[in-house]
Amino acid sequence: MSKRQLDLIFPEEMVKEPVIWEMSKKFDVIFNIRRARVTESMGELVIELDGEDEILDEAMAWLRKKGIKVKPISHDILE
């Protein structure tokens, strides 16, 4: 199993959608929300994903296809 920390930027039309829940149901990943900031016009979420590398890649591609900006974080956000 691998861990990845991601910075996700949600467009306005996706802010109220349960995207992370959908992702966890669709892919065999465990998520941990590390930080969130949500307004009516945008959302930013820092999450940590645990899973197999191939599945994590598929989950990240799925998020991008949904219109969410996905940026890997190379350092621990809570250090």
ZATOR-504879 format. One record per atom (N, C-alpha, C, CB): residue number from 1; atom name; x, y, z. Coordinates in pm, whole numbers, plus 32768, in hexadecimal, padded with zeros to 4 digits. Atoms other than C-alpha are relative to their C-alpha. Glycine has a CB too. Layout:
BEGIN
ATOM     k    a      u      v      w
ATOM   NUM   CA      X      Y      Z
...
% end
This chain:
BEGIN
ATOM     k    a      u      v      w
ATOM     1    N   8054   7F89   8000
ATOM     1   CA   8000   8000   8000
ATOM     1    C   8058   807C   8000
ATOM     1   CB   7FA0   8000   807A
ATOM     2    N   7FBB   7F80   8008
ATOM     2   CA   806F   8161   7FB3
ATOM     2    C   7FA7   806D   803A
ATOM     2   CB   8027   8022   7F6E
ATOM     3    N   8049   7F8A   7FD3
ATOM     3   CA   800E   82B4   803F
ATOM     3    C   8022   8074   7FA4
ATOM     3   CB   8023   8023   8094
ATOM     4    N   7FEB   7F86   804E
ATOM     4   CA   7FE2   83F0   7F77
ATOM     4    C   7FB0   8071   803F
ATOM     4   CB   7FD8   7FED   7F6C
ATOM     5    N   8047   7F89   7FD4
ATOM     5   CA   7F8A   854B   7FEC
ATOM     5    C   7FE4   8055   7F85
ATOM     5   CB   8052   8050   806A
ATOM     6    N   802C   7FB4   8075
ATOM     6   CA   7EC6   861C   7EF5
ATOM     6    C   7FBB   8081   802A
ATOM     6   CB   7FA2   7FAC   7FA9
ATOM     7    N   8049   7F82   7FF3
ATOM     7   CA   7E4E   8782   7EDC
ATOM     7    C   7F98   7FFE   7F91
ATOM     7   CB   8060   807F   7FF6
ATOM     8    N   806D   8004   8062
ATOM     8   CA   7CFB   8780   7E2F
ATOM     8    C   7FBA   8087   7FFE
ATOM     8   CB   7F9B   7F8F   8022
ATOM     9    N   8049   7F83   8012
ATOM     9   CA   7C58   88BA   7DA3
ATOM     9    C   7F80   7FDF   7FB3
ATOM     9   CB   8057   806C   7FB4
ATOM    10    N   8082   801F   803B
ATOM    10   CA   7AE5   8895   7D5C
ATOM    10    C   7FC5   807D   7FBE
ATOM    10   CB   7FA0   7FCA   806B
ATOM    11    N   8045   7F8E   803D
ATOM    11   CA   7A31   8977   7C63
ATOM    11    C   7F78   8014   8044
ATOM    11   CB   7FED   7FE8   7F66
ATOM    12    N   807C   7FD9   7FBE
ATOM    12   CA   78F4   8A25   7CD5
ATOM    12    C   7F92   7F96   7FF1
ATOM    12   CB   7FCF   8083   7FC9
ATOM    13    N   806E   805F   8017
ATOM    13   CA   7808   8924   7C38
ATOM    13    C   8015   7F79   8048
ATOM    13   CB   7FF1   7FE8   7F6C
ATOM    14    N   7FE3   807F   7FBC
ATOM    14   CA   78B2   8806   7CF9
ATOM    14    C   8004   800D   8098
ATOM    14   CB   8083   7FCA   7FCF
ATOM    15    N   7FEE   7FE8   7F71
ATOM    15   CA   78BC   88A4   7E55
ATOM    15    C   7F9E   7FAF   8055
ATOM    15   CB   7FF0   8094   801F
ATOM    16    N   8065   8044   7FAF
ATOM    16   CA   777B   8800   7ED0
ATOM    16    C   7FF2   7F6B   7FDF
ATOM    16   CB   7F7B   8044   7FEE
ATOM    17    N   8008   808C   8028
ATOM    17   CA   77B7   86AC   7E2D
ATOM    17    C   8054   7FA8   805E
ATOM    17   CB   8030   7FEE   7F6E
ATOM    18    N   7FB5   805A   7FA7
ATOM    18   CA   7829   8580   7F01
ATOM    18    C   806D   7FB4   7FB3
ATOM    18   CB   7FA0   7F9B   8043
ATOM    19    N   7F9D   803A   805A
ATOM    19   CA   7954   8543   7E1C
ATOM    19    C   8060   7FA0   8048
ATOM    19   CB   804F   806F   7FBD
ATOM    20    N   7FA0   8054   7FB8
ATOM    20   CA   7A42   84B4   7F20
ATOM    20    C   7FBD   7F7E   802B
ATOM    20   CB   803A   804A   807B
ATOM    21    N   804B   8078   7FDE
ATOM    21   CA   793A   83C0   7F99
ATOM    21    C   7FF0   7FA7   7F85
ATOM    21   CB   7F76   8025   803B
ATOM    22    N   800D   804C   807C
ATOM    22   CA   78F5   8358   7E30
ATOM    22    C   8084   7FBB   7FDC
ATOM    22   CB   7FD5   805C   7F8C
ATOM    23    N   7F7E   8039   8021
ATOM    23   CA   7A69   8323   7DF5
ATOM    23    C   801F   7F88   805A
ATOM    23   CB   806E   806B   800F
ATOM    24    N   7FE2   806D   7FA4
ATOM    24   CA   7A88   824A   7F2C
ATOM    24    C   7FAA   7F85   7FE6
ATOM    24   CB   7FEE   802D   8091
ATOM    25    N   8056   8070   8023
ATOM    25   CA   7965   8172   7EB8
ATOM    25    C   802A   7FC0   7F7C
ATOM    25   CB   7F6E   802E   7FF7
ATOM    26    N   7FDB   802F   8085
ATOM    26   CA   79E1   8156   7D52
ATOM    26    C   8089   7FBC   7FFE
ATOM    26   CB   8000   8074   7F9D
ATOM    27    N   7F77   8034   7FFD
ATOM    27   CA   7B4F   810F   7DA6
ATOM    27    C   8020   7FCF   808D
ATOM    27   CB   8066   806D   7FD3
ATOM    28    N   7FD9   8039   7F7F
ATOM    28   CA   7BED   8044   7EBB
ATOM    28    C   806D   8058   803E
ATOM    28   CB   8032   7F6E   7FEF
ATOM    29    N   7FA4   7FA2   7FBF
ATOM    29   CA   7C8B   816E   7F6C
ATOM    29    C   7FC7   8029   8087
ATOM    29   CB   8019   807D   7FA6
ATOM    30    N   8026   7FCA   7F7D
ATOM    30   CA   7C86   81EE   80D0
ATOM    30    C   802A   8092   7FFE
ATOM    30   CB   8043   7FB0   8078
ATOM    31    N   7FDE   7F73   8000
ATOM    31   CA   7C78   8366   80F6
ATOM    31    C   7FFD   8039   808C
ATOM    31   CB   7FA2   804F   7FA6
ATOM    32    N   7FFA   7FB7   7F83
ATOM    32   CA   7CCF   844D   8214
ATOM    32    C   8003   8094   7FDB
ATOM    32   CB   807D   7FD6   8058
ATOM    33    N   8005   7F70   801D
ATOM    33   CA   7C69   85BA   81FC
ATOM    33    C   805D   8046   8062
ATOM    33   CB   7F6D   8039   8009
ATOM    34    N   7F9C   7FBD   7FAD
ATOM    34   CA   7D8D   8688   827B
ATOM    34    C   7FDE   8094   8013
ATOM    34   CB   808A   7FF2   7FC1
ATOM    35    N   8025   7F72   7FF6
ATOM    35   CA   7D07   87E6   8234
ATOM    35    C   7F95   801B   7F97
ATOM    35   CB   807C   805E   7FEC
ATOM    36    N   8067   7FDC   8060
ATOM    36   CA   7BD8   887F   818A
ATOM    36    C   7FDD   8093   800E
ATOM    36   CB   7F82   7FA9   8013
ATOM    37    N   8031   7F75   8003
ATOM    37   CA   7B6A   89DA   8124
ATOM    37    C   7F98   8005   7F90
ATOM    37   CB   8077   8069   7FE8
ATOM    38    N   806C   8002   8061
ATOM    38   CA   7A1B   89FD   8077
ATOM    38    C   7FB4   8083   8008
ATOM    38   CB   7FA2   7F88   8019
ATOM    39    N   8057   7F8B   800B
ATOM    39   CA   7960   8B30   7FFF
ATOM    39    C   7F94   7FDD   7F99
ATOM    39   CB   8051   8082   7FD6
ATOM    40    N   8068   8019   8064
ATOM    40   CA   7834   8B51   7F1B
ATOM    40    C   803A   7FF5   7F73
ATOM    40   CB   7F97   806F   8003
ATOM    41    N   7FCA   7FFD   8088
ATOM    41   CA   7917   8B86   7DEE
ATOM    41    C   8074   7FA1   7FE6
ATOM    41   CB   802B   808A   7FE1
ATOM    42    N   7F92   805E   8015
ATOM    42   CA   7A33   8A8F   7E28
ATOM    42    C   801A   7FAF   807E
ATOM    42   CB   8081   804A   7FD6
ATOM    43    N   7FD9   8053   7F8F
ATOM    43   CA   7ABB   897E   7F03
ATOM    43    C   808F   7FD4   7FF1
ATOM    43   CB   7FA4   7F87   800E
ATOM    44    N   7F78   8036   7FFF
ATOM    44   CA   7C19   8917   7F64
ATOM    44    C   8006   7F97   806C
ATOM    44   CB   806C   8071   8018
ATOM    45    N   7FFB   8070   7FA5
ATOM    45   CA   7C5B   87CC   8008
ATOM    45    C   808B   7FC2   7FFA
ATOM    45   CB   7F94   7F97   7FDF
ATOM    46    N   7F82   8049   7FF9
ATOM    46   CA   7DA0   872F   807A
ATOM    46    C   7FDE   7F78   803B
ATOM    46   CB   806E   804D   8056
ATOM    47    N   801F   8087   7FD1
ATOM    47   CA   7D7A   85B8   8097
ATOM    47    C   807A   7FA6   7FF4
ATOM    47   CB   7F8B   7FC6   7FB0
ATOM    48    N   7F9B   8067   8007
ATOM    48   CA   7E54   848E   80D2
ATOM    48    C   7FB8   7F82   7FD1
ATOM    48   CB   804A   7FEA   808B
ATOM    49    N   803A   807B   8034
ATOM    49   CA   7E05   8357   8006
ATOM    49    C   805E   7F8B   801B
ATOM    49   CB   7FE4   800C   7F69
ATOM    50    N   7FB7   807D   7FEF
ATOM    50   CA   7E74   81F6   805E
ATOM    50    C   7FC7   7F9A   7F9E
ATOM    50   CB   7FF7   7FCC   8094
ATOM    51    N   802C   8069   805A
ATOM    51   CA   7E68   80DE   7F60
ATOM    51    C   8072   7FD1   7FA8
ATOM    51   CB   7F8C   8032   7FA9
ATOM    52    N   7F9D   8031   8060
ATOM    52   CA   7F1D   8022   7E4F
ATOM    52    C   801D   806D   7F99
ATOM    52   CB   7FCE   7F7F   7FBA
ATOM    53    N   7FD6   7F96   805C
ATOM    53   CA   7FE1   8102   7D5F
ATOM    53    C   7FA5   800B   7F85
ATOM    53   CB   808E   7FE8   7FD4
ATOM    54    N   8053   7FFE   807A
ATOM    54   CA   7F14   80A0   7C2D
ATOM    54    C   7F75   8037   801D
ATOM    54   CB   7FF5   7F73   7FC3
ATOM    55    N   8085   7FD0   7FDA
ATOM    55   CA   7DCA   80DE   7CE1
ATOM    55    C   8004   8095   8022
ATOM    55   CB   7FCA   7FAF   807A
ATOM    56    N   7FF3   7F72   7FE2
ATOM    56   CA   7E44   822D   7D65
ATOM    56    C   800A   8052   7F80
ATOM    56   CB   807B   8019   8058
ATOM    57    N   7FF6   7FBB   8082
ATOM    57   CA   7EA2   8293   7C01
ATOM    57    C   7F77   8009   7FBD
ATOM    57   CB   8063   7FB7   7FA4
ATOM    58    N   8086   8002   803D
ATOM    58   CA   7D48   822E   7B86
ATOM    58    C   7FA2   8061   8049
ATOM    58   CB   7FC5   7F71   8003
ATOM    59    N   8055   7FA5   7FB2
ATOM    59   CA   7C9D   82ED   7CA0
ATOM    59    C   8022   8092   7FE1
ATOM    59   CB   8010   7FE5   8098
ATOM    60    N   7FD7   7F77   8021
ATOM    60   CA   7D69   8426   7C56
ATOM    60    C   7FD3   8027   7F74
ATOM    60   CB   809A   800F   800C
ATOM    61    N   802F   7FE5   8089
ATOM    61   CA   7D16   840D   7AE2
ATOM    61    C   7F69   8017   7FFF
ATOM    61   CB   8024   7F8A   7FA1
ATOM    62    N   8091   7FF1   7FF7
ATOM    62   CA   7BA6   83E7   7B3A
ATOM    62    C   7FDC   808A   8037
ATOM    62   CB   7FC3   7F92   8059
ATOM    63    N   8018   7F7B   7FC9
ATOM    63   CA   7BB2   8523   7C10
ATOM    63    C   8018   806C   7F98
ATOM    63   CB   8059   8018   807A
ATOM    64    N   7FE2   7F9F   806B
ATOM    64   CA   7C55   85E3   7AF2
ATOM    64    C   7F93   8001   7F96
ATOM    64   CB   8088   7FE0   7FBF
ATOM    65    N   806A   800A   8065
ATOM    65   CA   7B4D   8565   7A00
ATOM    65    C   7F81   8046   8030
ATOM    65   CB   7FE2   7F6D   7FDF
ATOM    66    N   8073   7FBB   7FC6
ATOM    66   CA   7A45   85F1   7AEC
ATOM    66    C   8010   8098   7FFE
ATOM    66   CB   7FEB   7FD1   808F
ATOM    67    N   7FE8   7F70   8005
ATOM    67   CA   7AE6   874A   7AC5
ATOM    67    C   8046   8037   807A
ATOM    67   CB   7F7F   8047   7FEE
ATOM    68    N   7FBA   7FD5   7F86
ATOM    68   CA   7BA5   8754   7C0D
ATOM    68    C   8095   8008   7FE3
ATOM    68   CB   7FE3   7F9E   8076
ATOM    69    N   7F6F   7FF3   800F
ATOM    69   CA   7D09   87D6   7C0B
ATOM    69    C   8043   7FAE   806D
ATOM    69   CB   802E   8097   8007
ATOM    70    N   7FBD   805A   7FA3
ATOM    70   CA   7DEC   86D3   7CAD
ATOM    70    C   8095   801F   7FFE
ATOM    70   CB   7FE5   7F6B   7FDC
ATOM    71    N   7F72   7FE4   7FF6
ATOM    71   CA   7F46   8738   7D28
ATOM    71    C   803C   7FAC   8070
ATOM    71   CB   801A   8098   8018
ATOM    72    N   7FBD   804C   7F96
ATOM    72   CA   8026   8644   7DE1
ATOM    72    C   804D   805D   805D
ATOM    72   CB   8060   7F97   7FC3
ATOM    73    N   7FB6   7FB6   7F9B
ATOM    73   CA   80C1   86C8   7F23
ATOM    73    C   8077   7FA9   8025
ATOM    73   CB   7FA7   8022   807E
ATOM    74    N   7F87   804F   7FE6
ATOM    74   CA   8228   865C   7F5C
ATOM    74    C   802F   8005   8091
ATOM    74   CB   806F   8031   7FA6
ATOM    75    N   7FDB   7FF8   7F73
ATOM    75   CA   823C   86B9   80CE
ATOM    75    C   7F84   7FEC   8055
ATOM    75   CB   8044   8087   8020
ATOM    76    N   8071   8015   7FA5
ATOM    76   CA   8160   866C   81FA
ATOM    76    C   7FC4   8088   8020
ATOM    76   CB   802C   7FB6   8082
ATOM    77    N   8044   7F81   7FEF
ATOM    77   CA   8062   8783   820E
ATOM    77    C   7FF3   8027   8094
ATOM    77   CB   7F76   7FFB   7FC0
ATOM    78    N   8011   7FE1   7F73
ATOM    78   CA   804B   8768   838A
ATOM    78    C   8082   7FF8   804E
ATOM    78   CB   7F9A   7FA2   803D
ATOM    79    N   7F7F   8003   7FB9
ATOM    79   CA   81BF   8758   83DB
ATOM    79    C   801D   8086   803F
ATOM    79   CB   8071   7FDA   7FA0
% end
